[in-house]
């Protein structure tokens, strides 16, 4: 059995990967966060919402927040974030990459779990809205299958 510790103070960053797959609200990382970039979540005909990539300087983390503007209670929005792996390659770089996803109802505002990506580490982010049948109807990027967008 595991316990979740709640904190009201921003957390301090540890060596690498202390916050990957954690909630930016409960860790306190959201307290000093700001938006580093946005993209519309859109279909060819309409804008469904905005994807925001958030960054916490205190924690060195990024996550995706979706703010939906189309009130459709039957759709879902999947948010994804990708960053270089936390495993050093021994030559000043990282091995591979890490990504995580969160799916929520396509109404209001929702966010995904965070990844550790300190300082100027580049991340990729995406959002895809799906209807009740699971069909992609809106996305960031150039298509539903190519929804990733880079943020540095």
N, C-alpha and C positions, 0 to 999 in steps of 0.2 A: 504494500500500500504506500502511495506517495502523498506528500502534502504540498500544497502550493502556499508560498509565503508571499503576502501582499506587502507592498512598500509604497509609501507616499513620496519618498525622496527619490530623485533620479539615481539610477544605479551607476556605479563606476565600472568602466571597461576593464576586463582582465586580459591576459595574453590573447589568444585567438579563439574564436567561436564560443564565447560564453552565453550568447543570447539567441543563437539560431533555433528556430522553431518555438520561440517563446512569445507571449502576448505583450505588445508594447505598452499596454495600459497597466497590467498587473506588475510588470517589472519596474515601472516608473520611467521607462525610456520615452514615453510620449510627452512627458512634462516639458522637455526643452526642444521638441521636434518641430521641424519646419518642412514645407514642401519644396523639393528640389526640382520638380518638373511635373507637368501635366500632359495628358492627351485625352482627346475626346473618345468616348466609346460610342461608335456610330455604325449605322447601316448605310447603304448607299442613299437611303431616303431620309433618315432622321438621326438626330443625336439622342442617345439614350442616357448619357451621363458623362461624368468626368473621372478619369483615373488619375490619382495623385500618388507620386512616389515621395514618401516621407523619410526624413533623416534625423536621427538623434545624435548630436555631437557628444553628449556625455556617455552614451553607450556604444557609439560607433555602429549603429544599426540602421537598416532601411526596411521599409515595408510598403505595401500598396493599400491605399484606401480608395474605394469606389463611392462616388456620390451620384446617385441615380436621379435623373430628372423626369423619366417617364414612369408614372405610377401604374405599374403592371404587376399585380400580386401573383401572377402565374409564372413569371420568369425567374431565372437565377443568374447570378453574376459570379464567374470564377476569376479570382485574382491570382496572379503568379509573380514570383520574384526569383531572380537567378543572380548568383554572384560567383566569383572564382572560389574554388575549394579552399577550405581553411588549412589544408595540409600543404606545408611548404615543399617546394621541389628541390631545395638545397642550393638553388642558384638565384635566389631573390624573387622567385615567382611562386605560383600556386599550381597544384595538380588538379586538372579538370575543373568542374564547376559544381555548384549545389543549387537546387531550386526547390521551392515549396509552393503549394497551392491551397487556397481556401475558397469554398463555394458557399454563398449565402443567398437569401431571397433578393430578387432584383428591385428592391425598394429602399428608399432612404440612403443611409450611409453605412458602410461596412468596411472592415479591414482584415488583412491577412496577418499571419505570423511574421515575425521579423527574421532577418538574416544579418549576421555580423559582416559588415563591409566598411571598415573604418576609413576616415579621411576621404581621399579622392578615389577610393576603389570604385570602379564602374560597376553598375548593376544593369540588368535587363528586367523589364517589367511588362506585364500583359494583363488584359481584362477581356473576357468574352461573355456576352449575354446569350443565354439559351432560353428558348420558349419551353412550354410545358412538355412538348414532345422531344426535347433534347437537341433541337436544331439550333445551330448558331445563327443569331439574328443581328448581332452588333458586336463590334470588336475594336481594339486598338490595332495599330499596325496596318498592313496592306490587305489582309484577309483573315478569316477565322483560323486558318491553318498557319498563318504567318503573323501572329498578333504581337510578337515580342518587339519592344522598343528599347533602345539603349539610353541610359542616363549616366553621365559622368560629372 
